[in-house]
Amino acid sequence: MLLKNKMIFNKTNLNVKSLALALCLGFFLFNIINNKRYQNEIIQNDVIQYYSYLPAYFIENDVTLTFLNKYKKIPPNIYWHLVAPDGKRYFKMTMGLSILYSPFFFGAHYFAINNQTFPADGYSLPYKIGLVISTLFYAMLGLWLLQKLLSNYYNKYVVSIVIIVMGIGTNFYNYASNNDLLMSHVYSFFLFALFLNLVVYWFKQTQILTTLFLGLVLGLIALVRPTNAIIGLALVFYGVNNLSELKMRFSFFLNHFLQVITILFFAIMVWVPQMIYWKMQVGSYLYFSYAGESFFWNNPHIFEILFGFRKGLFIYTPLIMLSYFGILFCFKQLKLWRLTLITFIPLNLYIMSCWWCWWYGGSFGQRPMIDSFPLLAIPMAELINTILNRSKWFIAPLTLVFSFLIYLNIFQSFQYEKGLIHYDSMSKEAYFKIFLEKDAKAEFDYWNLLIPTDSENALKGLPERDLRKK
């Protein structure tokens, strides 16, 4: 009888969690198919550099980009590159995303070669469809891995709520299904979720395969976005709560010295192709490829990143406040993760806020924060779990608030796509003028409410000037 009841419970558990994932997938697919994302110019802006390693090497057989000499004018949205002092061309972005795109690129390339309806040039429709599928794949795999992580600590209902909130209640939704869907953030979300699962498993069983994968995933996280390497703090602080336990952790590392060296070795090995590429093109194995751009460590913009109307995290992704409330009000319960949270989150915010372009170009909300959502999901789940355990009376009002904020996120993603939420120049006045409006530009002087970015001064670390027309 007990076995039968357990089987029924497990079946119900599977169904509830699967419904949460299916709901997210349904929203993603509807937005992609309904708006024909797979036909749009989705290989654009930063994505051109993330992706161009693949067609350059596997189609043109020339990752040095010498073949571009045949063009009098390089076609737009194909190869965007920088030029080294000696005249050699190189990509600004590292090749981490190209590695993640590659299975889908090879599938599309095989189809294009054998179908012969579309040019096998890396940019025709099969390649776009392949890349869209890659985003869906990593988005759903990332949410599934997050579900696995949270299931270690919370019941099926709490886990399902968090999956829905993360999937369609944050700007993850925009980067999983709108025109920005090939940007790095959904892919980094997947890698973070995978890494955190591996950390939990590694401390249970320090097996060689888990050790190897920890190194590979940490290296790939950094290769996609170098500053994200700080998630390695989870490996140091997971399960640590005081100085005595920290000393024990370092003793653990000494006792497992070979495994620690293996993690570092494989993390570095992931970078070897990138270092060889830099050596070929710029003459150095290690190279800061963002020419003319920099961090200004004495000039952080933390308030603007969290509360500013240009790109504020809490303005455009208000549900993520649950994570921060979870840390504040459920600190004692977050025993296994609290030291990771209180070291990673401030450091991550500080690094993000010190980049010269703290608004991160044309984007919806604070897009770099999406990468760390798997970690932020833990205090969010703890807060939801604590509230639901206090009283069932919270269920109805919570459902209403969550439903509205999820709707707001989807609606604001629509506004961003239509240009009502400007990609880099929003102001408080513009935000409230277009709040829950489908098309309000014609009703007022929308453009005069925007505050244009001052990239010239920002690049120098100077205060931005007011560039509005007087």
C-alpha angles and dihedrals in degrees: 000000000000090000091051092050090049091052091051091049092050091049091051090046091054092048096050094049093042090053090055091052092044091052091054092046090049092054092047094049094045092053094045097046098036092053096035094237089168089065097043128097092269096150093078144121112357091358090070090065095039090054106033095083088074102054091036094055104029101034106025093030088219120097089172087072093228088137089071087077088082090068120082086199120016109236113249120253093023112082120007112179145153127236124235120221090262091055098256117138123233140171117251094211122071119244100248094109092047087059091053093044093047102089090053093043091053091048092051092045092052090050094048093049094049099037095048091194092104128042113260091226102120094251108066125104098280090057092049091050090047091052092047089052089051091057092049090048095051093040093055094040089050092051091046091051090048088052089053091050095049093044087070089070113016140051124258095263096053091045092049092050091051092048091053092045092050095042102048105002098065136048086270083088092060093050093046097051115008129079090283092061095117095057117113101256104084088046092051090047088057092048093048091050090048093047094050091050090050091050091054092047094044093058089052094048121006093206120168094240092053089046091052093049092048089058094045094048094046090050092048092048088057093043091055093045116359097206089058089073087093088081082082084083086080089067090056101040106031107124093003118126108159144016093270092054090046090056088049090051092055089047087053090053091050091050089049095040094139092054092049091050089048091054091050092044095054092042088057093043090061087061096051096092089049092050091049090051092051091048090053096047108030103017099245134091091217118043138164098225098186095093113201093006127103151157119261103208094185094052111057121171099205096142092050091048092052105031109011119116092224094068108336114166093217092045098053099026104032095162090067087072085080088071093055092044087051091057092047099045104027099040096129093050093054090073099144096043108027098097090048090050097047092048101039101042099053092041092048092048091048094050092047093048094051096058109108091237095049090167089059099227124271105359147121112258123320098332098182089063090067090073092066097041092106089063093042089051090071098066089039090057091045092053093047090047092050093049094047091048092053096061141340088226088079093063098079098046091042090052091052094048093045092047092052094046092048089050089048091052093050091045093049089049087056090049091051091050091051093047097249089116100051117229096236113352108062120145134191090255094050092046095055093041092059097034107141090347120136095202119357102147094100093054097063142007094281096172094057090057093060123093109218116221118250100220092167094064094034090058088057094046091248127136112274118254123229101255096180117126109255 
